């Protein structure tokens, strides 16, 4: 249904974003009342933020060309707005949020084995890299977080490996939340030679990752990944680098979310295949709230996955991304926990900086 109808080399790419132009950003402090500023409790978010976040959104493009435009009157941009509301909003009481629009690779790219898919991903990465340098100019000397999901995480891990790891800039990166894309455990030392993995809730200058699954899920299939030697195929059943998004450790015991989690309920458009492949935006408003009685348990599995169990989770059966894969709710299941953790790490950074 979504395989591009041309080869990458015969595809005329969309125009490059210009990150000096506000229109090339999906979220930016100069946008008032953007979806990234939504809160389930209608909090007052006014005031000077002491940090910024560079947020790289996931794939929202299911079209039959290799890379998407950054046009805002599109169904894929509407999906980006949903991700800003459901993911980037976790940062909005601590950070100025900057989210670049980029010529994202179509979803089919992850399954393509001709080489065209990785070329599409490489083009998307170039935009993210350009946006990051514009972001650094915009924030001055503020400390920053990096946050990402899915395709965004594939680009963010490359960005950190190439331009932050081993550089003075790494001391300003409070933490990186690299969520929802498999990062092989065996690749960690190749990707991040000096940046450490986060092992405690308040640790700074470190990286965090998880992919959420039902208890005992068995992930199958292959996808593309990147390390400093280039692009390669990964098997989703390999051992991954992971963090428990409730305890913020790398331990393997079950942790209850009862007292320390708020699960975000994101009310958006049709997320079925029919909805994802529609040509025009729906125009439906985005609404967010918090689920009541959202108790469940989380542990880091031996494979490095954020494994979850509990009756509350049955409501997400319809959004499973393959058998037992809760990819779609990687952020919203832990929205409140992320929000608290961002504030904790920011406070720790400011304490050490002073």
MIDO-977974 format. One record per residue (C-alpha): residue in one letter; x, z, y. Coordinates in nm, 4 decimals, padded with zeros to 6 digits. Each point is the difference from the previous one (the first is absolute). Example, Ala and Ser with C-alpha at 12.3 -4.5 7.8 and 13.67 -1.06 7.14 Angstrom:
2
+-----+----------+----------+----------+
| res |     east |       up |    north |
+-----+----------+----------+----------+
|   a |  01.2300 |  00.7800 | -00.4500 |
|   s |  00.1370 | -00.0660 |  00.3440 |
+-----+----------+----------+----------+
//
This chain:
354
+-----+----------+----------+----------+
| res |     east |       up |    north |
+-----+----------+----------+----------+
|   x |  00.0000 |  00.0000 |  00.0000 |
|   x |  00.2798 |  00.0763 |  00.2475 |
|   x |  00.2937 | -00.2110 | -00.1149 |
|   x |  00.1357 | -00.1975 |  00.3005 |
|   x | -00.0764 | -00.3698 | -00.0143 |
|   x |  00.3477 | -00.1092 |  00.1193 |
|   x |  00.3647 |  00.0861 | -00.0620 |
|   x |  00.1703 |  00.2348 |  00.2434 |
|   x |  00.2311 | -00.2751 |  00.1279 |
|   x | -00.2921 | -00.2298 |  00.0891 |
|   x | -00.1949 |  00.2809 |  00.1667 |
|   x |  00.0140 | -00.0024 |  00.3791 |
|   x |  00.0400 |  00.3679 |  00.0930 |
|   x | -00.2159 |  00.1716 |  00.2607 |
|   x |  00.1673 |  00.0642 |  00.3386 |
|   x |  00.2449 |  00.2922 |  00.0126 |
|   x | -00.1281 |  00.3212 |  00.1592 |
|   x |  00.1476 |  00.0933 |  00.3371 |
|   x |  00.0341 |  00.3777 |  00.0067 |
|   x |  00.0407 |  00.0045 |  00.3779 |
|   x | -00.3655 | -00.1027 |  00.0006 |
|   x | -00.2517 |  00.2796 | -00.0614 |
|   x | -00.2142 | -00.2454 | -00.1979 |
|   x |  00.2606 | -00.0045 | -00.2799 |
|   x | -00.0630 |  00.3695 | -00.0720 |
|   x | -00.2865 |  00.1307 | -00.2121 |
|   x |  00.0532 |  00.3527 |  00.1380 |
|   x |  00.1827 |  00.0970 |  00.3188 |
|   x | -00.0351 |  00.2938 |  00.2425 |
|   x | -00.1279 | -00.2421 |  00.2653 |
|   x | -00.3023 | -00.0791 | -00.2188 |
|   x | -00.2677 |  00.2536 |  00.0821 |
|   x | -00.2458 |  00.1107 | -00.2708 |
|   x |  00.1586 | -00.2099 | -00.2761 |
|   x | -00.0920 |  00.0711 | -00.3645 |
|   x |  00.3300 |  00.1869 | -00.0445 |
|   x | -00.1379 |  00.2574 |  00.2488 |
|   x | -00.3087 |  00.0863 | -00.2052 |
|   x | -00.0267 |  00.3555 | -00.1322 |
|   x | -00.2635 |  00.1442 | -00.2344 |
|   x | -00.0386 |  00.3058 |  00.2235 |
|   x | -00.0070 | -00.1819 |  00.3364 |
|   x |  00.3170 |  00.1800 |  00.1065 |
|   x |  00.1321 | -00.0313 |  00.3520 |
|   x |  00.3183 | -00.2033 | -00.0447 |
|   x |  00.1002 | -00.0138 |  00.3653 |
|   x |  00.3430 |  00.1202 |  00.1014 |
|   x |  00.3619 | -00.0994 | -00.0284 |
|   x |  00.1163 | -00.0580 | -00.3584 |
|   x |  00.3497 |  00.1194 | -00.0879 |
|   x |  00.0577 | -00.2668 | -00.2655 |
|   x | -00.0989 | -00.3553 | -00.0870 |
|   x | -00.0848 | -00.1672 | -00.3294 |
|   x |  00.0763 | -00.3561 | -00.1022 |
|   x | -00.2827 | -00.0826 | -00.2409 |
|   x |  00.0120 | -00.3120 | -00.2190 |
|   x | -00.3437 | -00.0866 | -00.1350 |
|   x | -00.0729 | -00.1268 | -00.3535 |
|   x | -00.1211 | -00.3409 | -00.1145 |
|   x | -00.3364 | -00.0969 |  00.1431 |
|   x |  00.0423 | -00.3742 | -00.0493 |
|   x | -00.1474 | -00.1628 | -00.3093 |
|   x |  00.0055 | -00.3566 |  00.1348 |
|   x |  00.1376 | -00.3161 | -00.1588 |
|   x |  00.3002 | -00.0486 |  00.2300 |
|   x |  00.3291 |  00.1864 | -00.0426 |
|   x | -00.0031 |  00.2007 |  00.3223 |
|   x | -00.2822 |  00.1207 |  00.2226 |
|   x | -00.0406 | -00.0581 |  00.3705 |
|   x | -00.0099 |  00.3019 |  00.2301 |
|   x | -00.3285 | -00.1173 |  00.1526 |
|   x | -00.2326 |  00.2919 |  00.0635 |
|   x | -00.3275 | -00.1863 | -00.0583 |
|   x |  00.0574 | -00.0092 | -00.3778 |
|   x | -00.1113 |  00.1888 | -00.3068 |
|   x |  00.3601 |  00.0989 | -00.0776 |
|   x |  00.0421 |  00.1602 |  00.3430 |
|   x | -00.3251 |  00.1889 | -00.0560 |
|   x |  00.1560 |  00.1389 | -00.3181 |
|   x |  00.3066 |  00.1029 |  00.1997 |
|   x | -00.2312 |  00.1965 |  00.2313 |
|   x | -00.1362 |  00.1783 | -00.3079 |
|   x |  00.3543 |  00.0946 | -00.1026 |
|   x |  00.0739 |  00.1293 |  00.3498 |
|   x | -00.3093 |  00.2228 | -00.0231 |
|   x |  00.0619 |  00.1176 | -00.3556 |
|   x |  00.3791 |  00.0296 | -00.0024 |
|   x |  00.1726 | -00.0078 |  00.3406 |
|   x | -00.2577 |  00.2472 |  00.1377 |
|   x |  00.1697 |  00.2773 | -00.2005 |
|   x |  00.2783 | -00.0122 |  00.2626 |
|   x | -00.2118 | -00.0067 |  00.3146 |
|   x |  00.0185 |  00.3680 |  00.0968 |
|   x |  00.3825 |  00.0019 | -00.0137 |
|   x |  00.1167 | -00.3534 |  00.0806 |
|   x | -00.0416 | -00.3040 |  00.2182 |
|   x | -00.0955 | -00.2681 | -00.2535 |
|   x |  00.1581 | -00.3452 |  00.0043 |
|   x | -00.1164 | -00.2442 | -00.2686 |
|   x |  00.1174 | -00.3606 |  00.0197 |
|   x | -00.2134 | -00.2886 | -00.1066 |
|   x |  00.2199 | -00.2193 | -00.2171 |
|   x | -00.0332 | -00.3226 | -00.1946 |
|   x | -00.0784 |  00.1870 | -00.3197 |
|   x |  00.0494 | -00.1727 | -00.3321 |
|   x | -00.3185 | -00.0870 | -00.1836 |
|   x | -00.0920 |  00.2313 | -00.2879 |
|   x |  00.0811 | -00.2740 | -00.2516 |
|   x |  00.3692 |  00.0238 |  00.1014 |
|   x |  00.0470 |  00.3073 | -00.2190 |
|   x | -00.0995 | -00.1946 | -00.3115 |
|   x |  00.1706 | -00.3306 |  00.0795 |
|   x |  00.3039 | -00.0819 | -00.2147 |
|   x |  00.1067 | -00.3281 |  00.1635 |
|   x |  00.2025 |  00.1658 |  00.2787 |
|   x | -00.2577 | -00.0905 |  00.2646 |
|   x | -00.1484 |  00.3503 | -00.0039 |
|   x |  00.3306 |  00.1654 |  00.0801 |
|   x |  00.0574 | -00.2520 |  00.2819 |
|   x | -00.3372 |  00.0985 |  00.1461 |
|   x |  00.0952 |  00.3680 | -00.0293 |
|   x |  00.3368 | -00.0704 |  00.1643 |
|   x | -00.1743 | -00.1655 |  00.2956 |
|   x | -00.2309 |  00.3010 |  00.0361 |
|   x |  00.3016 |  00.2332 | -00.0072 |
|   x |  00.1701 | -00.1924 |  00.2837 |
|   x | -00.2987 |  00.0759 |  00.2241 |
|   x |  00.0028 |  00.3691 | -00.0941 |
|   x |  00.3716 |  00.0190 |  00.0760 |
|   x | -00.0489 | -00.1627 |  00.3432 |
|   x | -00.2869 |  00.2375 |  00.0752 |
|   x |  00.2143 |  00.3018 | -00.0906 |
|   x |  00.2663 | -00.0862 |  00.2570 |
|   x | -00.2734 | -00.0488 |  00.2613 |
|   x | -00.1422 |  00.3398 | -00.1035 |
|   x |  00.3385 |  00.1671 |  00.0571 |
|   x |  00.0125 | -00.1447 |  00.3514 |
|   x | -00.3538 |  00.1211 |  00.0685 |
|   x |  00.0493 |  00.3622 | -00.1126 |
|   x |  00.3301 |  00.0674 |  00.1775 |
|   x |  00.1729 |  00.3018 | -00.1543 |
|   x | -00.3061 |  00.1463 | -00.1767 |
|   x |  00.0341 |  00.1000 | -00.3652 |
|   x | -00.2137 | -00.2038 | -00.2365 |
|   x | -00.1640 | -00.0226 | -00.3392 |
|   x | -00.0389 | -00.3117 | -00.2096 |
|   x | -00.3262 | -00.0334 | -00.1950 |
|   x | -00.1159 | -00.2847 | -00.2189 |
|   x | -00.2201 | -00.1017 | -00.2877 |
|   x |  00.0192 | -00.2634 | -00.2740 |
|   x |  00.1534 | -00.3234 |  00.1402 |
|   x |  00.0906 |  00.2032 |  00.3087 |
|   x |  00.2076 |  00.2339 | -00.2173 |
|   x |  00.1877 | -00.2891 | -00.1587 |
|   x |  00.1050 | -00.1046 |  00.3529 |
|   x |  00.0636 |  00.3559 |  00.1245 |
|   x |  00.2379 |  00.0894 | -00.2828 |
|   x |  00.2011 | -00.3140 |  00.0788 |
|   x |  00.0000 |  00.0829 |  00.3711 |
|   x |  00.1290 |  00.3540 | -00.0613 |
|   x |  00.2632 | -00.1198 | -00.2454 |
|   x |  00.1337 | -00.2658 |  00.2377 |
|   x | -00.0270 |  00.1648 |  00.3407 |
|   x | -00.0433 |  00.3789 | -00.0276 |
|   x |  00.1888 |  00.1207 | -00.3066 |
|   x |  00.3572 |  00.0892 |  00.0995 |
|   x | -00.0720 | -00.0626 |  00.3697 |
|   x | -00.0208 |  00.2532 |  00.2840 |
|   x | -00.3687 | -00.0950 |  00.0216 |
|   x | -00.0633 |  00.1869 | -00.3266 |
|   x |  00.0280 |  00.3296 |  00.1887 |
|   x | -00.3023 | -00.0961 |  00.2127 |
|   x | -00.2110 | -00.0992 | -00.3022 |
|   x | -00.1876 |  00.3218 | -00.0761 |
|   x | -00.1316 | -00.1352 | -00.3329 |
|   x | -00.1271 | -00.3196 | -00.1586 |
|   x | -00.3291 | -00.0036 | -00.1940 |
|   x |  00.0516 | -00.3018 | -00.2287 |
|   x | -00.3354 |  00.0017 | -00.1759 |
|   x | -00.1755 | -00.2181 | -00.2553 |
|   x |  00.2712 | -00.2383 | -00.1188 |
|   x |  00.2207 |  00.0688 | -00.3029 |
|   x |  00.3565 |  00.0994 |  00.0926 |
|   x |  00.2134 |  00.0081 | -00.3134 |
|   x |  00.1765 |  00.3316 | -00.0566 |
|   x |  00.3082 | -00.1971 | -00.1029 |
|   x |  00.0009 | -00.1755 |  00.3412 |
|   x |  00.0000 |  00.3089 |  00.2222 |
|   x |  00.3792 |  00.0263 |  00.0325 |
|   x |  00.0247 | -00.3755 |  00.0609 |
|   x | -00.2639 |  00.0076 |  00.2734 |
|   x |  00.0932 |  00.3280 |  00.1669 |
|   x |  00.3677 |  00.0853 | -00.0348 |
|   x | -00.0093 |  00.2834 |  00.2541 |
|   x | -00.3663 |  00.0770 |  00.0725 |
|   x | -00.1301 |  00.2644 | -00.2391 |
|   x | -00.3305 |  00.0174 | -00.1823 |
|   x | -00.2320 |  00.2769 |  00.1279 |
|   x | -00.0139 |  00.2984 | -00.2366 |
|   x | -00.1799 |  00.2575 |  00.2162 |
|   x | -00.2911 | -00.0071 |  00.2490 |
|   x |  00.2134 |  00.0616 |  00.3103 |
|   x |  00.3063 | -00.2129 | -00.0828 |
|   x |  00.0900 | -00.2631 |  00.2611 |
|   x |  00.2022 | -00.3246 |  00.0142 |
|   x | -00.1280 | -00.0894 | -00.3465 |
|   x | -00.2357 | -00.2346 | -00.1885 |
|   x | -00.3277 |  00.0663 | -00.1842 |
|   x | -00.1904 | -00.2248 | -00.2430 |
|   x | -00.2938 |  00.0015 | -00.2386 |
|   x | -00.2422 | -00.2265 | -00.1842 |
|   x | -00.3273 |  00.1693 | -00.1012 |
|   x | -00.1515 | -00.0334 | -00.3483 |
|   x | -00.2623 |  00.1687 | -00.2152 |
|   x |  00.1287 |  00.2452 | -00.2565 |
|   x |  00.1721 | -00.1844 | -00.2868 |
|   x | -00.0363 | -00.3437 |  00.1632 |
|   x |  00.2160 | -00.2722 | -00.1493 |
|   x |  00.1200 | -00.2494 |  00.2604 |
|   x |  00.0903 | -00.3472 | -00.1199 |
|   x |  00.1220 | -00.3256 |  00.1498 |
|   x |  00.2815 | -00.1123 |  00.2235 |
|   x |  00.0536 | -00.0473 |  00.3716 |
|   x |  00.2784 | -00.0753 |  00.2468 |
|   x |  00.2352 |  00.2619 |  00.1356 |
|   x |  00.3124 | -00.0056 |  00.2149 |
|   x |  00.3356 |  00.1745 | -00.0112 |
|   x |  00.3180 | -00.0829 |  00.1949 |
|   x |  00.0979 | -00.2598 | -00.2610 |
|   x | -00.3230 | -00.1944 |  00.0646 |
|   x | -00.3482 | -00.0574 | -00.1457 |
|   x | -00.0842 |  00.0800 | -00.3617 |
|   x | -00.2981 |  00.0597 | -00.2264 |
|   x | -00.0980 |  00.3586 | -00.0791 |
|   x | -00.2063 |  00.1281 | -00.2871 |
|   x | -00.2672 |  00.2419 |  00.1209 |
|   x |  00.0553 |  00.2154 | -00.3077 |
|   x |  00.3604 |  00.0800 |  00.0999 |
|   x |  00.1038 |  00.3423 |  00.1295 |
|   x | -00.0779 |  00.0271 |  00.3722 |
|   x |  00.1139 |  00.2177 |  00.2876 |
|   x | -00.2887 |  00.2306 |  00.0884 |
|   x | -00.1049 |  00.3045 |  00.2052 |
|   x | -00.2975 |  00.2329 | -00.0550 |
|   x | -00.2133 | -00.0511 |  00.3166 |
|   x | -00.1432 |  00.3531 | -00.0134 |
|   x |  00.3058 |  00.2149 | -00.0794 |
|   x |  00.2446 | -00.2523 |  00.1573 |
|   x |  00.2475 |  00.0704 | -00.2812 |
|   x |  00.1189 | -00.2044 | -00.2958 |
|   x | -00.1137 |  00.2589 | -00.2567 |
|   x | -00.2332 | -00.0938 | -00.2868 |
|   x | -00.2566 |  00.2844 | -00.0133 |
|   x | -00.3677 | -00.0465 |  00.0863 |
|   x | -00.0870 |  00.1120 |  00.3559 |
|   x | -00.3547 |  00.0741 |  00.1205 |
|   x | -00.1124 | -00.1621 |  00.3263 |
|   x | -00.2635 |  00.2684 |  00.0591 |
|   x |  00.1495 |  00.1639 |  00.3096 |
|   x |  00.2374 | -00.2615 |  00.1333 |
|   x | -00.1690 | -00.3392 | -00.0110 |
|   x | -00.2580 | -00.1973 |  00.1997 |
|   x | -00.1118 | -00.3264 | -00.1587 |
|   x | -00.0966 | -00.2759 |  00.2412 |
|   x | -00.3226 | -00.1890 | -00.0599 |
|   x |  00.0500 | -00.3487 |  00.1437 |
|   x | -00.3256 | -00.1900 |  00.0455 |
|   x |  00.0939 | -00.3687 |  00.0266 |
|   x | -00.1013 | -00.3422 | -00.1251 |
|   x | -00.0306 | -00.1386 | -00.3495 |
|   x |  00.3282 |  00.0538 | -00.1904 |
|   x | -00.0982 | -00.2061 | -00.3040 |
|   x |  00.1735 | -00.3347 | -00.0683 |
|   x | -00.2925 | -00.1702 |  00.1720 |
|   x |  00.0525 |  00.2170 |  00.3073 |
|   x |  00.3779 | -00.0412 |  00.0020 |
|   x | -00.0171 | -00.3795 | -00.0116 |
|   x | -00.2673 | -00.0467 |  00.2666 |
|   x |  00.1018 | -00.2344 |  00.2811 |
|   x | -00.1495 |  00.1749 |  00.3035 |
|   x |  00.0126 |  00.3628 |  00.1187 |
|   x | -00.3132 |  00.2015 | -00.0663 |
|   x | -00.0073 |  00.1710 |  00.3388 |
|   x | -00.1089 |  00.3247 | -00.1651 |
|   x |  00.1144 |  00.3216 |  00.1733 |
|   x |  00.2573 |  00.2289 | -00.1628 |
|   x | -00.1059 |  00.3565 | -00.0610 |
|   x |  00.2157 |  00.2805 | -00.1318 |
|   x | -00.0949 |  00.3493 | -00.1125 |
|   x |  00.1278 |  00.2620 | -00.2431 |
|   x | -00.1393 |  00.0453 | -00.3510 |
|   x | -00.1410 |  00.3423 | -00.0795 |
|   x |  00.1152 |  00.1865 | -00.3129 |
|   x |  00.2892 | -00.2409 | -00.0476 |
|   x |  00.1827 |  00.2116 | -00.2573 |
|   x |  00.2293 | -00.1580 | -00.2570 |
|   x |  00.3465 |  00.0471 | -00.1497 |
|   x |  00.3181 | -00.2008 |  00.0516 |
|   x |  00.3317 | -00.0132 | -00.1781 |
|   x |  00.3004 | -00.2256 |  00.0017 |
|   x |  00.0038 | -00.1668 | -00.3422 |
|   x |  00.3193 | -00.0567 | -00.1981 |
|   x | -00.0236 | -00.3634 |  00.1085 |
|   x |  00.0036 |  00.1108 |  00.3667 |
|   x | -00.3698 | -00.0721 |  00.0705 |
|   x | -00.2362 |  00.2270 |  00.1969 |
|   x | -00.2358 |  00.0749 | -00.2873 |
|   x | -00.3413 |  00.1475 |  00.0880 |
|   x | -00.2829 |  00.1619 | -00.1963 |
|   x | -00.3342 |  00.1620 |  00.0783 |
|   x | -00.3731 | -00.0812 |  00.0128 |
|   x |  00.0147 | -00.0774 |  00.3736 |
|   x |  00.2107 | -00.3102 | -00.0766 |
|   x | -00.2789 | -00.1725 | -00.1968 |
|   x | -00.1417 | -00.1264 |  00.3305 |
|   x |  00.3045 | -00.2313 |  00.0262 |
|   x | -00.0469 | -00.1740 | -00.3362 |
|   x | -00.1345 | -00.3088 |  00.1778 |
|   x |  00.3173 | -00.0477 |  00.2077 |
|   x |  00.2468 |  00.0296 | -00.2857 |
|   x |  00.2638 | -00.2677 |  00.0427 |
|   x |  00.0346 | -00.0773 | -00.3688 |
|   x | -00.0430 |  00.2636 | -00.2711 |
|   x |  00.0574 |  00.3437 |  00.1502 |
|   x |  00.1816 | -00.1282 |  00.3107 |
|   x | -00.1286 |  00.1710 |  00.3183 |
|   x |  00.2080 | -00.2140 |  00.2340 |
|   x | -00.2842 | -00.0493 |  00.2495 |
|   x | -00.0217 |  00.3766 |  00.0698 |
|   x |  00.3755 |  00.0810 |  00.0044 |
|   x | -00.0371 |  00.1289 |  00.3575 |
|   x | -00.3611 |  00.1142 |  00.0250 |
|   x |  00.0230 |  00.2398 | -00.2996 |
|   x |  00.2822 |  00.1814 |  00.1789 |
|   x | -00.0908 | -00.0668 |  00.3647 |
|   x | -00.0211 |  00.3663 |  00.1008 |
|   x |  00.3121 |  00.0915 | -00.1926 |
|   x |  00.1958 | -00.2816 |  00.1677 |
|   x | -00.1304 |  00.1058 |  00.3417 |
|   x |  00.1204 |  00.3586 | -00.0479 |
|   x |  00.3307 | -00.1109 | -00.1455 |
|   x |  00.0762 | -00.2358 |  00.2914 |
|   x | -00.0485 |  00.2910 |  00.2416 |
|   x |  00.2161 |  00.2301 | -00.2134 |
|   x |  00.2899 | -00.2465 | -00.0196 |
|   x | -00.0272 | -00.0814 |  00.3717 |
|   x |  00.0171 |  00.3707 |  00.0892 |
|   x |  00.2999 |  00.0432 | -00.2281 |
|   x |  00.1724 | -00.2962 |  00.1653 |
|   x | -00.0657 |  00.1346 |  00.3507 |
|   x |  00.1272 |  00.3438 | -00.1048 |
|   x |  00.3259 | -00.1470 | -00.1353 |
|   x |  00.0397 | -00.2337 |  00.2991 |
|   x | -00.0167 |  00.2993 |  00.2334 |
+-----+----------+----------+----------+
//
